[in-house]
Amino acid sequence: MDRLPTNDAGRPSGRPSGRTPSPAPSRTSSPDLSPSEAPLTTVAVIGLGTMGTGIAELLARAGREVVGIDISEAAARRAVTALETATARAVRRERMTERERQEALARFRVRTELRAAADADLVIEVVPESYEIKHEVFTALDAVVRPDTILATGTNALSVTRLAADSARPERVLGLHFFNPAPAMRLVEIVSSVLTAPTAVAAVTALARDLGKEPVALGDRPGFVADGLLFGYLNQAAAMYEAKYAAREDIDAAMRLGCGLPMGPLALLDLVGIDTARTVLEAMYAASGDRLHAPAPVLGQLAEAGLTGRKAGRGFYTYEAPGSGVTVPDALTPDPADRAPAAARPVRAVGVAGSGTMASGIAEVFAKAGHDVVLAARTPKKAEAAKARIARSLERSVAKGRLTGQARDEALARIAPAGTLDAFADVDLAVEAVAEDLAVKQQLFATLDKVCKPGAVLATTTSSLPVIACARATSRPQDVVGLHFFNPAPAMKLVEVVRTVLTADDVRATAHAVCRAVRKHPVDCGDRAGFIVNALLFPYLNNAVKMVQEHYASPDAIDAAMKLGGGYPMGPFELLDVVGLDVSLAIEKVLHREFREPGLAPAPLLEHLVAAGCLGRKTGRGFREYAKA
């Protein structure tokens, strides 16, 4: 996924589906249907900003008669121009014929008064995220549209129930949450209040499917599924930046490279609009009372200053012009000299302690980069088995054309298996990748302290334990640093460089130099639970579990929402089952213990599944069941 655009309400998106919408059915073609069940052939779209224009284009190209309404004549003209441009581009790309283009343009007309919606079967409002403005629109529509007309709000932050209750026809009001760009995005969240008639939901769901969308039916709560999970994560990223825990570039790079996301959270906040994000979070906090949803103060400060992101030309980043996506250096842009200081210690020989997947992967990374590697395990047999695993991995790379046979042989020749840490006597860097148990790691570091030569850098790959606790097990805590590789180490580009309060400057510099030498991307962070990636990822996963626990949505619906609406490579429940529910629970407990936030407490449903032995793919059952290997 190479981009993550948003709509006017700040909703993220992913890739187009490639599906061609069906032509509109005639409203008179199904005389046996009740008005609410009849096909929706004429649609009014109120608010012709980016999202409203996109929805209008989608509908017109799918054969619907579309009335675009905006109080601004300039906005109406821009909408017509946008549709002309988009359809011309579609013709050039052979996605529609010139005749189909002319027919679509003929089906779209623009007006500046609400009475133009009088004959619509469905009205979709996409006006600014203000209850007062939306209430005014719905009140005016009550006096204009037919009794059977369905009224849909495009909000993702305000209460659909409140808008419905204030309407003269609450049973006809629902939420219709498209994602931007509407013609391309597959997800549509259809939101019912307790007052919404099932026939209205059925009619809109049928329309969404006919448009080539994937509708997800939901109840009314701020953010629904996609934004409800996304904005909590974005808020925590903003708070992390505000606390100066990590630089903005490092936070964004960590989530892109560590989680495979199309954009980092701070860049996404700039794209969404910082003021929009603040509005959504305020609504979420009002409903949940969860402090993790209370907008980070920096969001308010930026919004009040008019630094609302790309649209203003400046937010967390600075852009070359308002509306541009091209960043330019500013006072916060890191100096490359700071990333490559001259004080790095030389590293030629590397010791890797451990025999599991991570240890083998790290040893492979260093060996392929030309380092001599000592791979030490508890026994010579385990060390040989780890080297054999590396050999198989290298062979797969040769088979895929990513590595030559000569390079494979040279890398393997650089790896010396050993059954004792005594073999680390001459290494310049010792990396431990043993069990995630503090007592085990401390004992290992005490041994490394005795075995390794003076000046050797000692690194831990822990993902959840305090690096300082490992450092204090030695007589040289200044030489200890965290190097958190991601699995699989040969493929994942990210390494979190974790500096304790005692880590020496040249040790941090050495860590960066080593990462670059093995073609990894280092990001700096302090020594606290979760570092960057896990501290942002696992609360998001935990919140997804809470949604299921509260019977708000199913794992399938949530996974679909995050993949189709958020551009995520995996849904949260797919990822939980891959990571392992026991591993996830352990990390969430560490985060809760460190930060003492009630909202970080592990979801009871997750605890119950772990207690039942349902740990994910490795046991054949987690949030889903899997065929046994």
TIKOLTOR-885604 format. One record per residue (C-alpha): y, z, x. Coordinates in pm, 1 decimal, decimal comma. Each point is the difference from the previous one (the first is absolute). Layout:
<pts>
{{Y; Z; X}}
...
</pts>
This chain:
<pts>
{{0,0; 0,0; 0,0}}
{{318,7; -113,5; 166,3}}
{{273,7; 117,7; -232,0}}
{{66,7; 252,9; -265,2}}
{{285,6; -108,1; -233,2}}
{{133,7; 218,6; -280,3}}
{{160,8; -40,4; -338,4}}
{{327,4; 132,5; -133,8}}
{{-160,2; 336,3; -71,4}}
{{-138,6; 26,9; 349,3}}
{{-359,6; -85,7; -68,6}}
{{-212,7; -123,0; 290,8}}
{{-215,4; -302,7; -5,0}}
{{-267,8; -196,4; 183,1}}
{{-142,1; -351,3; -18,7}}
{{-3,0; -262,6; -274,0}}
{{-321,1; -45,3; -190,5}}
{{-8,5; -376,7; 2,6}}
{{-106,2; -3,8; -366,7}}
{{167,2; -250,4; -232,1}}
{{125,9; 157,4; -324,5}}
{{-122,1; -143,3; -326,6}}
{{228,2; -195,3; -233,8}}
{{142,1; 197,2; -289,2}}
{{-203,3; 15,2; -319,2}}
{{175,7; -87,7; -321,9}}
{{103,0; 299,3; -206,6}}
{{-129,2; -182,3; -307,1}}
{{-334,2; -86,6; 156,2}}
{{-160,8; 331,4; -97,1}}
{{99,4; 63,1; -364,3}}
{{-250,5; 283,4; -39,8}}
{{174,3; 217,4; 258,4}}
{{243,4; 268,4; -107,5}}
{{353,5; -46,9; 137,7}}
{{-60,3; 256,3; 274,9}}
{{-319,9; -172,0; 106,2}}
{{131,4; -357,0; -14,8}}
{{63,9; -178,9; 330,3}}
{{339,5; 76,2; 151,8}}
{{158,5; -343,9; 28,7}}
{{373,1; 76,0; 13,3}}
{{120,3; 259,7; 246,9}}
{{349,1; 131,3; 67,3}}
{{72,8; 138,7; 346,6}}
{{303,1; 228,2; 18,0}}
{{151,6; 36,1; 344,7}}
{{-6,3; -301,2; 228,7}}
{{-9,7; 159,4; 340,7}}
{{-275,1; -79,9; 246,5}}
{{-276,1; 153,2; -210,0}}
{{122,9; -129,7; -336,3}}
{{38,2; -350,8; 138,2}}
{{-349,7; 15,2; 148,5}}
{{-152,2; 110,8; -330,3}}
{{186,6; -277,6; -181,7}}
{{-132,8; -256,7; 247,7}}
{{-355,8; 128,2; -41,0}}
{{18,1; -22,9; -377,4}}
{{168,7; -341,1; -13,6}}
{{-250,6; -152,7; 240,2}}
{{-280,3; 145,3; -213,7}}
{{122,6; -180,5; -311,0}}
{{198,1; 274,9; -171,0}}
{{340,2; -52,4; -158,3}}
{{228,2; 226,1; 200,9}}
{{345,2; 131,1; -81,0}}
{{170,5; 152,3; 303,2}}
{{277,4; 241,7; -96,3}}
{{261,6; 151,1; 229,8}}
{{355,4; 116,1; -70,0}}
{{105,2; -176,8; 319,7}}
{{43,5; -375,2; -33,9}}
{{-26,0; -24,9; 378,3}}
{{-338,5; 176,4; -5,5}}
{{-116,4; -237,0; -274,8}}
{{103,8; -301,6; 205,0}}
{{-174,0; 139,4; 308,7}}
{{-317,6; 44,1; -202,9}}
{{3,8; -365,9; -105,3}}
{{61,9; -109,2; 357,2}}
{{-278,7; 227,3; 125,1}}
{{-247,4; -149,5; -249,1}}
{{104,7; -353,2; 94,6}}
{{-46,5; 81,7; 369,0}}
{{-333,5; 175,9; -45,0}}
{{-150,2; -274,8; -212,1}}
{{125,4; -271,2; 235,9}}
{{-171,5; 184,6; 284,0}}
{{-318,7; 18,5; -208,1}}
{{10,9; -376,4; -52,0}}
{{43,9; -60,6; 374,7}}
{{-301,3; 221,6; 65,7}}
{{-197,5; -185,9; -268,6}}
{{-46,4; 312,5; -209,3}}
{{149,8; -170,1; -306,0}}
{{101,3; -352,5; -98,1}}
{{355,5; -117,1; -58,0}}
{{-78,8; -32,2; -370,8}}
{{-124,5; 360,5; -11,5}}
{{316,7; 104,3; 180,0}}
{{226,6; -166,5; -252,4}}
{{-195,6; 153,1; -286,4}}
{{31,3; 347,9; 154,0}}
{{374,3; -42,4; 49,3}}
{{35,7; -113,7; -361,2}}
{{-173,9; 317,3; -119,8}}
{{253,6; 225,2; 173,9}}
{{341,1; 61,1; -148,1}}
{{254,8; 265,4; 88,6}}
{{238,7; 198,7; -219,0}}
{{245,1; 285,6; 46,1}}
{{-50,9; 180,8; -332,6}}
{{-294,9; 209,7; -121,6}}
{{-12,9; -174,1; -336,7}}
{{-161,1; -292,0; 183,2}}
{{-319,5; 211,1; -2,4}}
{{-19,6; -9,1; -380,9}}
{{-301,7; -231,1; -14,8}}
{{-191,1; 139,9; 296,8}}
{{-357,6; 123,8; -35,8}}
{{45,8; 213,5; 311,7}}
{{312,3; 133,4; 168,6}}
{{-19,5; 114,9; 362,5}}
{{297,8; 194,9; 132,2}}
{{57,2; 7,8; 374,4}}
{{344,2; 161,6; 12,0}}
{{104,9; 264,7; 257,8}}
{{-201,2; 324,8; 25,0}}
{{234,8; 200,5; -220,3}}
{{-120,0; 168,5; -316,2}}
{{341,6; -43,5; -160,5}}
{{3,5; -375,7; 61,4}}
{{-358,3; -47,9; -117,3}}
{{58,7; 218,1; -307,0}}
{{303,5; -211,1; -89,2}}
{{-207,6; -318,6; 31,1}}
{{-286,9; 133,9; -213,8}}
{{236,0; 132,4; -267,3}}
{{173,6; -337,5; -24,1}}
{{-334,3; -181,2; -17,0}}
{{-106,2; 208,5; -300,4}}
{{269,3; -175,9; -199,5}}
{{-83,0; -345,9; 130,6}}
{{-373,1; -67,3; 33,1}}
{{-272,6; -41,2; -261,9}}
{{-203,2; 305,3; -109,8}}
{{-309,7; -132,7; 175,7}}
{{170,8; -69,9; 333,8}}
{{-137,6; 192,6; 296,9}}
{{259,7; 165,0; 223,8}}
{{-98,1; 47,9; 363,5}}
{{185,5; 189,4; 271,3}}
{{-34,7; -94,8; 363,9}}
{{74,7; 352,1; 120,8}}
{{-209,8; 169,1; 262,9}}
{{193,6; 325,1; 12,4}}
{{116,0; 86,2; -350,2}}
{{-196,0; 132,5; -294,1}}
{{-142,3; -272,9; -222,7}}
{{-67,8; 269,0; -258,8}}
{{364,2; 103,0; -11,3}}
{{114,5; -358,6; -44,2}}
{{-260,1; -49,4; -273,0}}
{{91,4; 320,4; -183,0}}
{{364,6; -104,8; -14,7}}
{{-90,7; -340,5; -139,3}}
{{-22,7; -80,7; -370,1}}
{{-345,0; -146,9; 66,5}}
{{-170,4; 227,6; 254,9}}
{{-344,1; -147,7; -69,4}}
{{126,6; -335,5; 132,0}}
{{133,8; 135,6; 333,8}}
{{-198,9; 0,0; 325,2}}
{{44,7; -41,7; 371,6}}
{{-64,9; -332,5; 170,3}}
{{21,2; 51,0; 374,4}}
{{-6,2; -326,8; 193,1}}
{{7,9; -12,2; 379,3}}
{{225,1; -221,0; 203,9}}
{{-15,8; -295,8; 37,4}}
{{-121,9; -14,3; -358,5}}
{{-135,7; -357,6; 13,3}}
{{-224,1; 89,1; 295,8}}
{{-101,1; 362,3; -48,3}}
{{-324,5; 61,2; -186,6}}
{{49,4; 360,4; -110,6}}
{{163,6; 100,1; -326,9}}
{{5,2; 364,3; -109,0}}
{{1,3; 30,6; -381,1}}
{{126,4; 342,8; -96,5}}
{{-54,5; 158,1; -340,5}}
{{177,3; 301,2; -141,6}}
{{-174,5; 224,7; -251,4}}
{{188,1; -197,5; -264,4}}
{{-99,6; -352,2; 106,3}}
{{-220,3; -194,1; -242,2}}
{{-328,2; -125,5; 151,5}}
{{66,1; -344,3; -149,0}}
{{321,1; -28,9; 205,2}}
{{-187,4; 91,4; 315,9}}
{{-273,3; -251,2; -82,4}}
{{250,8; -279,7; -53,8}}
{{181,8; 63,5; 327,2}}
{{-328,4; 40,4; 189,6}}
{{-114,8; -337,5; -133,2}}
{{329,4; -154,8; 112,2}}
{{-35,1; 150,4; 349,1}}
{{-350,1; -140,0; 36,2}}
{{112,4; -338,6; -128,9}}
{{270,4; 0,9; 268,0}}
{{-267,0; 46,6; 266,5}}
{{78,2; 368,1; 56,6}}
{{-220,3; 304,7; 41,8}}
{{119,3; 250,4; -262,6}}
{{-58,3; 371,7; 52,7}}
{{43,9; 219,6; -309,4}}
{{163,3; 336,2; 70,2}}
{{162,5; 297,8; -163,5}}
{{363,6; 90,3; 40,6}}
{{95,9; 187,0; 316,8}}
{{270,9; -77,0; 258,6}}
{{-109,6; -256,5; 253,9}}
{{-320,9; -78,9; -190,0}}
{{-275,3; -69,8; 258,4}}
{{135,9; -226,3; 273,2}}
{{347,3; 146,2; 31,6}}
{{-122,3; 349,3; -81,9}}
{{-211,3; -9,8; 316,4}}
{{230,4; -215,3; 207,3}}
{{326,0; 188,7; -42,4}}
{{-147,0; 336,3; 92,0}}
{{-118,0; -156,4; 326,0}}
{{339,7; -162,1; 61,0}}
{{174,5; 330,8; -64,0}}
{{-214,1; 180,5; 255,4}}
{{71,6; -271,2; 255,0}}
{{373,0; 43,2; -59,5}}
{{-35,2; 377,0; 44,5}}
{{-197,5; -54,6; 321,8}}
{{280,6; -217,3; 134,1}}
{{268,1; 244,8; -112,8}}
{{-176,3; 283,1; 184,7}}
{{15,7; -213,2; 318,8}}
{{-375,1; 32,8; 34,5}}
{{-33,9; -366,6; 88,9}}
{{228,1; -299,9; 41,0}}
{{36,5; -243,5; -289,1}}
{{-163,9; -281,7; 200,6}}
{{-295,0; 222,8; 87,0}}
{{-50,9; 116,8; -359,4}}
{{-0,8; -357,7; -125,8}}
{{-220,3; -133,3; 280,0}}
{{-247,7; 284,6; -48,4}}
{{-56,3; -80,3; -367,3}}
{{-15,9; -375,4; 53,5}}
{{-238,2; 12,8; 294,2}}
{{-192,0; 313,2; -96,2}}
{{-50,9; -79,7; -369,2}}
{{38,6; -377,0; -15,4}}
{{299,8; 18,7; -232,2}}
{{226,6; -304,6; -27,4}}
{{315,6; 207,2; 60,2}}
{{86,3; 337,9; 139,9}}
{{134,8; 259,2; -247,0}}
{{360,1; 10,4; 124,3}}
{{30,3; -378,5; 8,2}}
{{-146,7; -4,0; -350,6}}
{{252,4; 257,6; -120,2}}
{{275,8; -229,6; 127,1}}
{{-156,2; -290,3; -188,8}}
{{-54,0; 199,4; -319,4}}
{{350,6; 142,8; 9,0}}
{{58,2; 358,7; 104,2}}
{{192,6; 72,1; -319,2}}
{{-289,1; -137,3; -208,4}}
{{-250,7; 210,6; 189,8}}
{{210,7; 308,5; -57,2}}
{{13,1; -70,8; -375,5}}
{{-377,6; -42,3; -22,3}}
{{-63,6; 317,3; 200,0}}
{{240,7; 202,7; -213,2}}
{{-194,3; -106,7; -308,8}}
{{-331,3; 81,7; 167,1}}
{{121,5; 343,0; 111,2}}
{{135,7; 78,7; -346,7}}
{{-344,1; -69,1; -143,7}}
{{-219,8; 154,5; 269,8}}
{{205,5; 279,6; 153,7}}
{{-177,8; -86,8; 326,0}}
{{234,1; 54,5; 295,6}}
{{-156,1; -299,9; 169,2}}
{{165,8; -212,1; -269,9}}
{{344,1; 158,2; 44,6}}
{{201,8; -275,3; 170,4}}
{{46,8; 62,7; 371,2}}
{{366,3; 92,2; 58,2}}
{{45,1; -299,7; 230,1}}
{{-59,1; -229,8; -298,3}}
{{288,0; 160,5; -186,0}}
{{223,8; -10,9; 306,0}}
{{-63,3; -368,1; 60,1}}
{{34,3; -89,8; -367,8}}
{{329,3; 188,1; -37,3}}
{{132,8; -174,8; 309,2}}
{{-88,2; -338,3; -146,7}}
{{-263,8; -59,4; 267,6}}
{{-260,9; -106,3; -251,4}}
{{-209,9; -229,5; 219,5}}
{{-19,1; -374,9; 38,9}}
{{222,6; -73,6; -297,1}}
{{281,8; 194,1; 168,7}}
{{-75,8; -123,2; 349,9}}
{{-88,7; 347,6; 119,9}}
{{-240,1; 278,0; -89,6}}
{{-255,9; 148,2; 235,7}}
{{52,2; -318,1; 201,7}}
{{301,1; -226,3; 48,5}}
{{-18,8; -363,3; -114,0}}
{{195,7; -303,9; 109,8}}
{{153,0; -37,4; -348,5}}
{{-34,8; 149,9; -349,5}}
{{-316,7; -135,8; -156,8}}
{{-144,1; -109,2; 333,2}}
{{-339,8; 111,4; 121,0}}
{{89,4; -49,7; 365,9}}
{{65,4; 326,7; 182,6}}
{{253,1; 31,3; 281,0}}
{{23,2; 267,7; 270,1}}
{{201,8; 307,3; -81,9}}
{{63,9; 342,9; 147,3}}
{{-353,9; 113,2; -88,7}}
{{-180,4; -297,7; 148,8}}
{{-211,4; 128,4; 290,0}}
{{87,6; -108,4; 350,4}}
{{-295,8; -189,2; 153,0}}
{{60,1; 194,8; 320,5}}
{{-92,8; 318,3; -185,3}}
{{-331,7; -156,7; -96,6}}
{{-88,7; -99,8; 353,4}}
{{119,4; 272,1; 235,9}}
{{-76,9; -34,6; 368,9}}
{{-149,6; 346,6; 24,9}}
{{-345,4; -90,4; -130,8}}
{{-292,5; 118,2; 211,1}}
{{-237,8; -270,6; 125,3}}
{{-322,2; -29,9; -199,1}}
{{-290,2; -197,9; 144,6}}
{{-312,5; 198,1; -90,2}}
{{-52,3; 143,3; -349,7}}
{{-250,4; 255,3; -121,2}}
{{-108,3; 1,2; -365,5}}
{{-185,5; 307,1; -128,8}}
{{-225,4; -55,1; -300,5}}
{{-277,2; -229,1; -119,5}}
{{101,3; -83,3; -357,1}}
{{165,7; -304,6; -150,2}}
{{351,2; 99,7; 102,3}}
{{-93,9; 86,5; 358,9}}
{{-188,9; -327,6; 38,8}}
{{289,4; -195,8; -148,4}}
{{256,1; 159,8; 232,0}}
{{-219,8; -57,7; 304,4}}
{{-33,8; -365,8; -102,2}}
{{378,0; -33,3; -34,0}}
{{64,8; 130,7; 350,8}}
{{-282,0; -197,0; 160,0}}
{{117,5; -330,0; -153,1}}
{{350,2; 72,9; 131,6}}
{{-133,6; 25,9; 356,3}}
{{-31,8; 377,2; 44,7}}
{{-299,8; 164,1; 161,5}}
{{-147,8; 227,6; -267,0}}
{{-225,8; 303,0; 25,8}}
{{-167,6; 57,4; -338,3}}
{{-129,4; 357,9; -8,7}}
{{-225,0; 144,4; -269,7}}
{{-204,4; 318,8; -32,7}}
{{-304,4; -173,0; 147,1}}
{{-57,2; -314,9; 207,4}}
{{-202,3; -143,4; -290,4}}
{{292,8; 37,7; -240,7}}
{{234,6; -157,4; 254,3}}
{{-232,7; -298,6; 44,0}}
{{-25,5; -36,8; -378,6}}
{{380,9; -4,6; -23,1}}
{{17,7; -271,8; 265,3}}
{{-263,1; -198,5; -190,8}}
{{219,7; 24,3; -309,5}}
{{288,9; -141,6; 202,4}}
{{-222,5; -283,1; 120,5}}
{{-81,7; -93,7; -359,6}}
{{367,9; 8,6; -93,2}}
{{92,3; -223,8; 292,4}}
{{-280,4; -237,8; -91,1}}
{{140,1; -31,9; -352,8}}
{{338,9; -85,8; 150,7}}
{{-162,7; -272,5; 209,4}}
{{-179,7; -138,5; -305,9}}
{{332,7; -17,4; -186,9}}
{{171,4; -176,2; 288,0}}
{{232,9; 291,2; 74,0}}
{{-145,9; 70,9; 343,1}}
{{-168,6; -203,9; 268,2}}
{{-340,3; 87,1; 134,5}}
{{152,3; 65,8; 340,9}}
{{257,8; 239,8; -144,7}}
{{-278,4; 181,5; -184,8}}
{{-202,8; 44,1; 317,2}}
{{301,1; 117,0; 198,4}}
{{97,6; 254,9; -266,3}}
{{-353,4; 141,6; -16,0}}
{{-14,2; 23,0; 379,0}}
{{309,2; 219,7; -0,7}}
{{-165,6; 264,6; -222,5}}
{{-197,1; 271,2; 176,5}}
{{-198,2; 225,9; -236,5}}
{{-34,5; 364,9; 99,6}}
{{-171,2; 307,2; -138,6}}
{{256,5; 249,2; 128,4}}
{{378,0; 41,4; 12,8}}
{{-28,5; 51,5; 375,3}}
{{20,8; -379,1; 20,5}}
{{368,7; 26,2; -97,4}}
{{96,6; 139,8; 342,7}}
{{191,9; -313,8; 103,4}}
{{135,4; -132,9; -332,1}}
{{374,2; -35,8; -52,9}}
{{-28,2; 39,9; -377,3}}
{{-260,2; 199,3; -193,2}}
{{-28,5; -71,2; -372,7}}
{{-212,9; 221,4; -224,3}}
{{-149,8; -141,4; -319,7}}
{{-246,0; 271,4; -99,2}}
{{-53,9; 179,3; -332,5}}
{{310,1; 100,3; -197,7}}
{{-61,0; 368,8; 66,6}}
{{269,4; 200,8; 177,4}}
{{-241,9; 234,5; 177,9}}
{{-198,2; -296,7; 133,2}}
{{314,0; -175,9; 120,5}}
{{142,0; 312,3; 163,1}}
{{-321,8; 54,8; 190,7}}
{{4,1; -361,7; 115,2}}
{{362,9; 24,3; 116,6}}
{{-77,8; 314,3; 193,9}}
{{-269,7; -198,9; 179,4}}
{{230,6; -296,9; 59,1}}
{{253,2; 239,4; 152,7}}
{{-256,3; 100,2; 260,1}}
{{-146,9; -344,9; 62,3}}
{{295,0; -241,8; -2,1}}
{{222,1; -44,6; 302,3}}
{{360,0; 128,9; 3,8}}
{{235,9; -244,5; -172,8}}
{{-265,0; -148,0; -228,7}}
{{119,7; -42,0; -358,4}}
{{-220,0; 173,4; -258,3}}
{{4,0; -151,2; -349,7}}
{{-150,7; 92,3; -335,5}}
{{-68,7; -247,8; -279,1}}
{{17,5; 264,3; -273,0}}
{{134,0; -113,0; -335,6}}
{{53,5; 341,5; -156,7}}
{{-16,4; 282,5; 255,4}}
{{295,1; 137,4; 200,6}}
{{25,8; -165,8; 337,6}}
{{167,8; 308,7; 143,4}}
{{-312,7; 204,6; -70,9}}
{{-196,1; -238,0; 223,4}}
{{274,5; 7,4; 262,6}}
{{2,8; 380,4; 11,7}}
{{-369,4; -1,9; 86,4}}
{{103,7; -137,8; 339,6}}
{{212,8; 128,3; 285,4}}
{{211,0; -320,1; -16,2}}
{{123,1; -44,3; -358,6}}
{{277,0; -225,2; 128,0}}
{{-266,2; -263,2; 78,4}}
{{-145,4; -5,7; -353,3}}
{{95,7; -253,9; -266,7}}
{{-144,2; -132,0; -325,7}}
{{-120,8; -361,9; -10,8}}
{{-105,0; -57,0; -358,5}}
{{-184,8; -332,2; -9,5}}
{{-100,0; -146,4; -336,1}}
{{-344,6; -116,1; -95,2}}
{{-131,7; -250,5; 98,5}}
{{183,2; 51,0; 329,2}}
{{-59,8; -353,5; 135,1}}
{{164,6; -153,7; -308,2}}
{{272,8; 243,9; -103,3}}
{{332,3; -46,0; 179,5}}
{{152,5; 340,7; -66,8}}
{{-11,0; 307,5; 222,3}}
{{193,5; 312,1; -96,0}}
{{133,0; 165,9; 317,3}}
{{21,8; 369,7; -80,6}}
{{225,1; 203,5; 224,4}}
{{-14,4; 379,4; -6,3}}
{{289,5; 228,7; 89,2}}
{{-156,8; 30,1; 347,2}}
{{-88,9; -364,9; 70,9}}
{{179,1; -129,2; 309,4}}
{{230,4; -302,8; -22,1}}
{{-208,0; -202,6; 244,9}}
{{-317,2; 75,1; -198,6}}
{{158,1; -139,4; -315,9}}
{{116,1; -299,6; 206,9}}
{{-353,1; -44,7; 135,7}}
{{-141,6; 4,0; -352,4}}
{{236,2; -279,9; -103,7}}
{{-72,8; -204,6; 311,1}}
{{-375,7; 35,7; -49,5}}
{{23,1; -106,2; -364,0}}
{{195,0; -310,7; 89,2}}
{{-243,9; -78,5; 280,9}}
{{-289,5; -6,3; -249,1}}
{{208,5; -200,8; -250,9}}
{{57,7; 279,1; -246,9}}
{{322,1; 95,7; -177,2}}
{{101,0; 359,9; 78,3}}
{{212,1; 205,8; -237,9}}
{{146,1; 339,5; 85,7}}
{{-46,9; 304,4; -219,2}}
{{-1,5; 375,5; 32,1}}
{{-294,9; 236,1; -5,7}}
{{-38,7; 84,2; -366,8}}
{{-272,8; -52,9; -256,9}}
{{-70,8; -360,3; -91,3}}
{{242,5; -146,8; 253,1}}
{{156,2; -304,1; -171,3}}
{{-276,7; -197,9; -168,5}}
{{-220,3; 273,4; -141,6}}
{{299,7; 208,6; -105,9}}
{{117,2; -290,6; -217,8}}
{{-334,2; -152,5; -97,0}}
{{-202,3; 298,2; -119,5}}
{{251,6; 146,0; -247,4}}
{{8,3; -347,6; -158,2}}
{{-381,7; 2,0; -23,6}}
{{4,6; 354,0; -137,8}}
{{250,5; -99,2; -268,5}}
{{-223,8; -289,8; -101,3}}
{{-287,3; 247,5; -48,8}}
{{228,3; 215,6; -214,6}}
{{71,0; -299,2; -225,1}}
{{-373,1; -38,9; -64,8}}
{{-46,2; 374,4; -36,3}}
{{272,7; 5,8; -266,3}}
{{-165,4; -295,4; -181,2}}
{{314,0; -207,6; 43,6}}
{{-178,3; -301,4; 146,8}}
{{-341,4; -99,6; 131,9}}
{{-80,7; -60,5; 368,0}}
{{-38,0; -370,9; -77,6}}
{{341,5; -18,8; -167,9}}
{{169,3; 190,4; 282,8}}
{{-163,7; -209,3; 270,5}}
{{101,6; -319,5; -181,1}}
{{356,4; 124,2; -40,7}}
{{45,3; 80,6; 367,5}}
{{-158,6; -321,6; 123,3}}
{{160,9; -236,3; -248,8}}
{{331,5; 181,0; -41,3}}
{{46,1; 167,6; 335,6}}
{{-153,4; -250,3; 238,0}}
{{-240,8; 260,4; 138,5}}
{{-308,6; -140,7; 176,1}}
{{-219,4; 261,2; -172,8}}
{{43,8; 214,4; -306,4}}
{{11,5; 378,2; 54,1}}
{{-351,2; 60,8; -134,5}}
{{-150,9; -281,1; 204,8}}
{{165,3; 155,8; 304,4}}
{{-110,4; 354,6; -85,8}}
{{-361,2; -111,3; -28,6}}
{{22,9; -181,6; 334,8}}
{{169,4; 286,3; 185,1}}
{{-232,5; 258,0; -152,8}}
{{98,8; 252,1; -262,8}}
{{-90,4; 289,5; 229,3}}
{{223,1; -135,6; 277,1}}
{{281,8; -57,8; -248,0}}
{{-33,5; 350,3; -141,4}}
{{8,5; 153,1; 348,3}}
{{321,1; -185,3; 88,3}}
{{163,6; 92,6; -330,1}}
{{-85,6; 365,3; 58,3}}
{{160,1; -17,2; 344,8}}
{{317,3; -155,6; -145,6}}
{{17,3; 261,8; -275,3}}
{{-51,4; 281,9; 247,6}}
{{268,5; -136,4; 234,9}}
{{275,8; -80,9; -249,3}}
{{-78,5; 251,6; -277,6}}
{{111,9; -246,1; -267,4}}
{{-176,6; 57,7; -332,8}}
{{-3,2; -374,7; -59,1}}
{{-214,4; -46,7; 311,1}}
{{-282,5; 220,0; -128,7}}
{{-318,4; -209,8; -17,6}}
{{-82,1; -124,0; -349,6}}
{{-281,3; 212,9; -148,1}}
{{-188,1; -317,0; -93,9}}
{{-21,4; -91,7; 367,8}}
{{-129,3; 346,2; 86,9}}
{{-261,8; -19,6; -276,2}}
{{-129,6; -337,8; 118,1}}
{{-30,1; 123,1; 358,0}}
{{-180,7; 314,5; -117,2}}
{{-243,3; -224,1; -190,4}}
{{-73,0; -203,7; 313,7}}
{{174,5; -310,7; -133,9}}
{{175,2; -96,6; 321,9}}
{{51,4; -372,3; -48,8}}
{{-180,0; -300,8; 141,8}}
{{-186,4; 198,8; 262,2}}
{{-189,8; 191,9; -272,8}}
{{-16,4; -286,7; -249,8}}
{{231,8; 169,3; -246,2}}
{{361,6; 110,6; -4,1}}
{{248,1; -120,4; -257,8}}
{{-239,6; -291,4; -43,4}}
{{-370,0; -50,6; 55,4}}
{{-129,4; -225,8; 276,0}}
{{-329,8; -175,6; 55,1}}
{{-213,2; 164,6; 263,2}}
{{-24,5; -188,5; 326,4}}
</pts>
